[in-house]
């Protein structure tokens, strides 16, 4: 059996947030878990568990309608139905990146009521700033993740790929899931800041919108998977590196090997990946993690075979790495996964 490259996966903490919000509105936990296939209460309790993008999209879509909130209850600032479409359609009318940022900031101000949104631009950068107008009653970290990711994913889709940020400011302490946030935001993360801020480089200012009005309906039909894909769409070099690593498995390539195959020096490869908000080790870890999760939840492939195909020296090494990635041993993960088909 061939071990395929894995689909996109989403951290379980977002699922837990949606379940908590739906339960607070009268749904039962068991009812919420029926909104998508393959979710069990055991997986819900696993701190670092993950679900497929398909599972999360189904859950998110039902939760949005149930809660009448396009944030699916993850933010203390509810996002009214139709808000994402408003941002996309408004932003698509812009003549440049700079103008698009200003338009989207104004649209966010019309949509959100618990925060004010400010646009600013000078020689140092282009910023979208979120300032609280009152006390946020809910998880502030989750709220700011949703608030900052919403315009960031919108801009990424409109311009054909996520942007390298100068920095992302959070007005709260650094959470435990820093690895996940670094995956979502291509830029320096700063915590305990006065406000939530997306900081873009001025070099993006003259860029033109890459999407046509005819593409908007398709994007909206496939939300939120389309939004998540916009967030994690990598630069071409990152895609090339990931493919090189994947195609060489079970041989585990080193940075020097990949640099040589791409006709780059190791130093140039390291620098160029950094410009895309990535690192060689991070790409390698994410690829093997997602491939392992896919094999464990969607196939009956023995653990020994999975560990060998992913380039681990033995099954014990694979098990240690998987626990570090997910907080659970691979065998326990497989038992937690509901509706696992045979291959």
Backbone torsions as a table, in degrees:
resi	resn	phi	psi	omega
1	UNK	NA	134.7	178.6
2	UNK	-84.9	136.0	178.4
3	UNK	-91.2	109.5	-173.9
4	UNK	-82.7	160.8	171.9
5	UNK	-63.4	140.9	-171.3
6	UNK	-81.4	155.1	172.1
7	UNK	-73.9	170.5	177.4
8	UNK	-64.5	140.4	176.1
9	UNK	-120.1	155.6	-175.3
10	UNK	-125.2	136.7	-179.5
11	UNK	-60.2	141.3	-178.9
12	UNK	-65.1	-20.8	-178.3
13	UNK	-62.4	-30.1	176.0
14	UNK	-70.6	-35.8	175.6
15	UNK	-63.8	-44.9	-179.9
16	UNK	-60.6	-38.4	178.4
17	UNK	-63.4	-41.3	178.5
18	UNK	-66.0	-44.7	179.3
19	UNK	-59.9	-45.2	-179.7
20	UNK	-60.1	-43.5	-179.9
21	UNK	-65.5	-41.6	-179.5
22	UNK	-68.4	-39.1	178.2
23	UNK	-64.3	-38.9	178.4
24	UNK	-63.5	-23.3	179.3
25	UNK	-96.7	9.0	173.1
26	UNK	112.4	-9.3	178.4
27	UNK	-79.9	156.3	174.5
28	UNK	-93.5	156.3	179.8
29	UNK	-58.7	-43.2	-179.8
30	UNK	-62.6	-36.8	178.0
31	UNK	-64.4	-44.0	-178.8
32	UNK	-63.7	-38.9	-179.1
33	UNK	-66.6	-21.5	177.1
34	UNK	-78.6	-8.7	180.0
35	UNK	-71.4	-11.0	175.7
36	UNK	-148.2	158.8	-178.2
37	UNK	-87.5	152.4	169.7
38	UNK	81.1	12.5	177.8
39	UNK	-105.9	129.7	178.0
40	UNK	-118.8	157.5	177.0
41	UNK	-57.5	-33.8	179.2
42	UNK	-62.7	-42.2	178.6
43	UNK	-66.8	-34.9	179.6
44	UNK	-61.5	-32.3	-178.1
45	UNK	-86.6	-10.0	-178.9
46	UNK	-76.0	119.2	-172.3
47	UNK	-55.0	-41.5	-175.0
48	UNK	-114.0	26.2	178.7
49	UNK	-67.8	162.7	179.7
50	UNK	-138.4	156.0	177.0
51	UNK	-126.5	160.6	179.4
52	UNK	-72.0	158.4	177.8
53	UNK	-60.2	-36.9	179.1
54	UNK	-62.4	-45.2	178.6
55	UNK	-61.9	-47.0	-176.8
56	UNK	-64.5	-40.6	-179.1
57	UNK	-61.6	-41.1	178.8
58	UNK	-64.2	-46.0	179.3
59	UNK	-62.2	-46.8	-177.9
60	UNK	-60.7	-44.5	-177.5
61	UNK	-61.3	-42.5	178.8
62	UNK	-69.7	-40.6	-178.6
63	UNK	-63.8	-37.7	178.9
64	UNK	-58.2	-45.2	-179.8
65	UNK	-70.9	-40.1	-179.2
66	UNK	-64.5	-42.5	-176.4
67	UNK	-91.7	-10.4	-175.1
68	UNK	53.9	46.7	-175.1
69	UNK	-149.5	117.2	-179.0
70	UNK	-72.6	-6.7	170.6
71	UNK	-88.6	-1.4	178.6
72	UNK	54.9	30.7	176.4
73	UNK	81.1	2.6	-176.8
74	UNK	-80.8	-15.1	-177.9
75	UNK	-117.2	145.7	174.6
76	UNK	-72.7	-9.9	174.7
77	UNK	-106.6	99.1	179.7
78	UNK	-57.6	143.3	179.2
79	UNK	-110.5	107.4	-174.7
80	UNK	-56.9	150.5	177.2
81	UNK	-58.4	138.0	-178.7
82	UNK	93.6	-5.8	-175.9
83	UNK	-67.1	-42.6	-178.6
84	UNK	-62.6	-42.7	178.3
85	UNK	-62.6	-38.6	178.1
86	UNK	-60.1	-46.0	179.9
87	UNK	-62.7	-45.1	-177.4
88	UNK	-64.1	-48.5	-176.3
89	UNK	-69.0	-36.7	178.2
90	UNK	-67.4	-46.0	-178.8
91	UNK	-64.3	-31.3	-177.3
92	UNK	-68.5	-14.5	-180.0
93	UNK	-85.3	-6.6	-174.4
94	UNK	-72.1	151.8	178.0
95	UNK	-92.7	-10.6	-179.6
96	UNK	-159.8	169.6	176.7
97	UNK	-60.6	-44.8	-179.1
98	UNK	-58.4	-46.4	179.5
99	UNK	-66.8	-36.5	-179.9
100	UNK	-63.1	-42.6	178.3
101	UNK	-59.7	-42.9	180.0
102	UNK	-65.4	-43.2	179.8
103	UNK	-63.6	-45.2	-178.7
104	UNK	-65.7	-36.5	177.1
105	UNK	-61.8	-42.8	178.5
106	UNK	-65.9	-40.3	178.8
107	UNK	-63.9	-40.2	178.2
108	UNK	-62.7	-38.0	177.9
109	UNK	-62.3	-33.8	179.0
110	UNK	-76.1	-23.7	-174.8
111	UNK	-91.1	-42.9	-173.6
112	UNK	-95.4	145.0	-176.2
113	UNK	-119.6	-18.8	-178.7
114	UNK	-90.4	-9.8	178.6
115	UNK	-137.4	157.2	170.9
116	UNK	-107.0	145.4	-175.9
117	UNK	-117.2	127.0	-176.4
118	UNK	-119.2	139.5	174.1
119	UNK	-104.6	138.0	174.9
120	UNK	-148.4	149.5	178.5
121	UNK	-150.5	133.4	174.1
122	UNK	-151.4	-167.9	-176.8
123	UNK	-66.2	-16.4	-178.5
124	UNK	-88.7	-24.8	-179.5
125	UNK	165.7	176.7	178.1
126	UNK	-116.9	124.9	-171.1
127	UNK	-127.3	146.1	165.5
128	UNK	-116.5	118.6	-175.6
129	UNK	-114.8	133.2	178.4
130	UNK	-108.9	119.9	179.6
131	UNK	-118.8	130.9	-179.4
132	UNK	-71.4	135.0	177.5
133	UNK	-99.8	-6.4	178.5
134	UNK	-164.4	-178.2	-179.4
135	UNK	-74.1	127.9	177.2
136	UNK	-82.3	122.4	-178.7
137	UNK	-98.9	88.2	-178.7
138	UNK	160.6	-171.0	-179.0
139	UNK	-72.2	109.3	-176.0
140	UNK	-67.4	-37.6	179.6
141	UNK	-62.8	-49.1	179.1
142	UNK	-62.2	-39.8	179.7
143	UNK	-59.9	-47.7	-178.6
144	UNK	-71.4	-29.2	173.9
145	UNK	-61.2	-46.8	179.6
146	UNK	-65.2	-45.7	-177.6
147	UNK	-61.5	-40.9	-177.5
148	UNK	-81.5	-34.4	-179.2
149	UNK	-72.1	-30.1	-176.7
150	UNK	-61.4	-54.4	177.2
151	UNK	-69.9	-30.6	-179.8
152	UNK	-64.5	-44.7	178.2
153	UNK	-69.1	-35.6	177.5
154	UNK	-60.8	-47.4	179.2
155	UNK	-64.2	-40.4	-180.0
156	UNK	-60.0	-42.7	-179.7
157	UNK	-70.2	-46.0	-177.7
158	UNK	-59.6	-33.9	-175.7
159	UNK	-105.6	8.7	171.1
160	UNK	83.7	19.1	177.7
161	UNK	160.0	148.7	-176.8
162	UNK	-68.4	151.1	-175.4
163	UNK	-96.2	145.8	168.6
164	UNK	-72.3	122.9	-179.6
165	UNK	-92.8	148.1	171.5
166	UNK	-66.8	-44.7	178.3
167	UNK	-167.6	160.6	172.5
168	UNK	-125.9	122.4	-178.8
169	UNK	-99.7	133.9	174.6
170	UNK	-120.0	130.6	178.4
171	UNK	-86.4	43.5	-179.9
172	UNK	-152.5	171.7	-177.0
173	UNK	-72.2	158.9	178.9
174	UNK	-66.1	129.4	179.8
175	UNK	-83.8	174.7	178.6
176	UNK	-72.9	-25.0	-174.2
177	UNK	-90.9	46.1	-179.3
178	UNK	-61.8	-36.4	-179.9
179	UNK	-58.8	-42.4	-179.2
180	UNK	-66.8	-41.7	-179.9
181	UNK	-64.6	-36.7	178.3
182	UNK	-67.4	-26.2	175.9
183	UNK	-71.2	-37.5	-176.4
184	UNK	-80.9	-37.9	-178.2
185	UNK	-108.2	124.5	177.6
186	UNK	-90.9	79.4	-179.2
187	UNK	174.6	173.7	179.2
188	UNK	-69.2	130.6	177.4
189	UNK	-96.1	129.2	180.0
190	UNK	-124.9	134.4	-175.6
191	UNK	-118.7	167.7	-176.8
192	UNK	58.4	36.5	178.3
193	UNK	-92.3	161.4	-178.2
194	UNK	-61.4	-36.5	-176.4
195	UNK	-143.0	169.2	172.1
196	UNK	-83.9	128.7	-175.5
197	UNK	-143.0	134.8	166.2
198	UNK	-98.7	121.9	-176.7
199	UNK	-114.0	110.9	-179.9
200	UNK	-102.2	154.4	176.3
201	UNK	-76.6	148.0	178.0
202	UNK	-67.5	-15.6	-179.7
203	UNK	-66.0	-18.8	178.6
204	UNK	-81.3	-15.4	-169.5
205	UNK	-48.0	-44.5	-175.3
206	UNK	-85.7	-1.4	-176.1
207	UNK	-59.4	148.9	-179.7
208	UNK	-103.7	148.4	177.4
209	UNK	-59.4	133.3	-176.1
210	UNK	-93.9	-15.2	-175.1
211	UNK	-97.4	148.8	176.3
212	UNK	-98.0	156.7	178.5
213	UNK	-55.8	-30.3	-178.6
214	UNK	-68.7	-17.6	-179.3
215	UNK	-86.1	-14.1	-172.5
216	UNK	-64.9	-44.9	-177.1
217	UNK	-60.0	-41.3	179.2
218	UNK	-64.6	-42.1	178.5
219	UNK	-59.2	-45.8	-178.0
220	UNK	-68.2	-34.7	179.6
221	UNK	-64.7	-30.5	-176.3
222	UNK	-100.1	7.8	175.3
223	UNK	-69.7	147.4	5.0
224	UNK	-88.5	-3.0	-178.8
225	UNK	-57.8	-38.0	179.2
226	UNK	-65.6	-34.3	178.6
227	UNK	-68.9	-42.9	-179.1
228	UNK	-66.6	-41.3	178.7
229	UNK	-62.0	-36.0	177.3
230	UNK	-64.6	-34.0	180.0
231	UNK	-71.3	-35.7	-173.6
232	UNK	-106.3	7.7	174.7
233	UNK	-63.7	122.5	-174.2
234	UNK	-93.1	161.8	172.1
235	UNK	-65.5	161.9	-174.6
236	UNK	-61.8	-37.3	179.9
237	UNK	-64.0	-42.5	178.3
238	UNK	-60.9	-43.0	177.3
239	UNK	-60.5	-43.3	-179.5
240	UNK	-64.1	-42.5	-180.0
241	UNK	-64.8	-45.5	179.0
242	UNK	-58.4	-42.1	-179.6
243	UNK	-66.3	-41.1	178.1
244	UNK	-59.6	-45.3	-179.9
245	UNK	-64.3	-45.9	-178.2
246	UNK	-61.0	-47.1	-174.6
247	UNK	-68.4	-24.5	-178.5
248	UNK	-84.4	-18.1	-178.5
249	UNK	-57.9	140.4	13.6
250	UNK	-82.2	-4.5	173.1
251	UNK	-68.4	129.3	-176.0
252	UNK	-99.1	106.9	-176.8
253	UNK	-71.3	148.1	172.5
254	UNK	-96.2	166.7	-179.5
255	UNK	-57.0	-41.2	-180.0
256	UNK	-61.8	-37.8	179.3
257	UNK	-63.6	-46.5	-178.2
258	UNK	-68.0	-40.9	178.9
259	UNK	-58.7	-45.0	-179.5
260	UNK	-61.4	-42.0	-178.2
261	UNK	-68.7	-22.1	179.1
262	UNK	-99.6	8.1	179.6
263	UNK	59.2	40.8	177.4
264	UNK	-125.1	156.9	170.4
265	UNK	-79.2	153.3	177.5
266	UNK	-54.9	-38.8	180.0
267	UNK	-65.5	-40.9	179.2
268	UNK	-66.2	-41.1	178.8
269	UNK	-62.5	-44.9	179.2
270	UNK	-60.2	-44.4	-178.2
271	UNK	-67.2	-44.9	-177.8
272	UNK	-66.7	-36.8	176.0
273	UNK	-64.9	-39.0	177.9
274	UNK	-61.5	-35.5	177.8
275	UNK	-66.2	-24.7	176.5
276	UNK	-94.0	6.5	178.7
277	UNK	77.5	25.5	-175.8
278	UNK	-126.8	171.7	170.7
279	UNK	-141.2	156.7	-178.1
280	UNK	-61.2	-46.4	-178.3
281	UNK	-63.7	-39.2	179.8
282	UNK	-64.2	-43.2	178.6
283	UNK	-61.5	-44.5	-178.7
284	UNK	-64.4	-44.5	179.9
285	UNK	-63.8	-45.5	-178.4
286	UNK	-64.1	-41.1	179.5
287	UNK	-61.8	-50.5	-176.7
288	UNK	-69.4	-35.7	176.7
289	UNK	-60.6	-50.9	-176.4
290	UNK	-68.4	-34.2	175.4
291	UNK	-65.2	-39.2	179.3
292	UNK	-66.3	-45.2	179.4
293	UNK	-60.8	-42.9	179.2
294	UNK	-60.5	-46.6	-178.5
295	UNK	-65.2	-38.1	-177.5
296	UNK	-73.2	-35.1	-174.8
297	UNK	-96.2	-20.3	-175.1
298	UNK	-118.7	0.0	178.6
299	UNK	-139.9	172.6	176.1
300	UNK	-106.6	20.4	-178.3
301	UNK	-59.1	129.2	178.7
302	UNK	-59.7	149.0	-178.2
303	UNK	-59.0	-38.8	-178.6
304	UNK	-61.2	-40.2	-179.7
305	UNK	-68.6	-41.7	179.0
306	UNK	-60.9	-46.4	-177.9
307	UNK	-62.4	-39.5	179.5
308	UNK	-66.0	-45.4	-178.0
309	UNK	-67.6	-22.9	179.3
310	UNK	-91.8	3.1	173.4
311	UNK	88.0	14.9	177.6
312	UNK	-82.1	147.6	-177.0
313	UNK	-69.9	-27.8	176.9
314	UNK	-159.6	173.0	-176.9
315	UNK	-66.4	-34.0	-179.6
316	UNK	-63.1	-39.9	178.8
317	UNK	-64.5	-41.5	177.1
318	UNK	-61.8	-43.7	-178.5
319	UNK	-63.2	-41.5	179.1
320	UNK	-63.4	-43.6	179.8
321	UNK	-64.5	-40.7	-177.9
322	UNK	-66.2	-38.6	176.3
323	UNK	-63.1	-40.2	178.5
324	UNK	-64.9	-36.8	-179.1
325	UNK	-73.4	-40.5	-168.0
326	UNK	-121.6	-14.6	-177.9
327	UNK	84.9	2.3	-179.4
328	UNK	-136.8	145.3	173.1
329	UNK	-66.1	152.2	-178.1
330	UNK	-59.1	-36.9	179.2
331	UNK	-64.3	-42.3	178.7
332	UNK	-66.6	-36.9	178.4
333	UNK	-60.7	-45.4	-178.9
334	UNK	-62.5	-40.5	179.9
335	UNK	-66.8	-32.1	-179.4
336	UNK	-72.8	-24.5	-172.4
337	UNK	-75.9	118.1	179.6
338	UNK	-82.5	154.3	173.6
339	UNK	56.5	39.3	-179.7
340	UNK	-78.0	119.3	-178.8
341	UNK	-78.1	156.0	174.4
342	UNK	-84.6	152.8	179.4
343	UNK	-108.9	NA	NA
